[in-house]
């Protein structure tokens, strides 16, 4: 839900405090209202008492409160759906990628995670009547796999001007986990100024796995990853945008039967992601997507292809 309030409208916020909040990446009343007090203290240097006071005032201004389930249903009607550009995947997801949520794409190398991430950056720019969100995309690349040339190919598939599509994708290369977290901390201004309706992180876990090695670093890694995921959830909720993250797989030595792989990131990522989709290779170049964790979808599968035209339905 969007509100026409400025930070200066919050009781007790003057010019200097408003500037301090904006410098910390908190540019709206909504963002302040959902920022944890401890995080606000870390970002701004305010005392805990002052931070709590500001958060309470922001929540009072936009009337964050208990609500009936029927009222929450009305709020859920504001959720948008972003087409993947592939009918089989849209049907699997009951309409496409949701806003106000994190959708996680899990799979080994070469199954189409990055291809689908690229295509969503194109489809988000489509008119709403064609399944788009009429917005731009923020693409955070942690592995150096973003290819603007691929965006041009996919733009042609959807009848869009390739240069205009590229101009509506804000690209950032994250070189380590600290940089990745910082980009998201500063993303609110970019989101508002550029009408961002999709944030992609490809991949979410790569830097964290590479920098925190050994069991002795696991706790701090998971704490930082948890904080990062909640940053993304706040952006998704406050600005009614979709967040899509890709995730790697790792071997599961405990699996005597079934899938010998499991998603990286452990329980933190499992609980943080709203929807989780496993991608795997099928026969004859086909790809299979399976919803394996969702609060509303049944476990189901869809088959698709990755071609020169992009992520498409299986040709008869």
Secondary structure by P-SEA (a helix, b strand, c coil): ccccccccccccccaaaaaaaaaaccccaaaaaaccaaaaaaaccccaaaaaaaaaaaaaaaccccccaaaaaaaaccbbbbbcccaaaaaaacccccccbbbbbbbcccccaaaaaaaaaaaaacccccccccbbbbbbbccccccaaaaaaaaaaacccaaaaaaabbbbbbccaaaaaaaaaaaaaaaaaccccbbbbccccaaaaaccccccaaaaaaaaaaaaaaaaaaaaaaabbbbbbbbbbbbcccccccccccccccaaaaaaccbbbbbbbbccbbbbbbbccccccccbbbbbbbcccccccccc
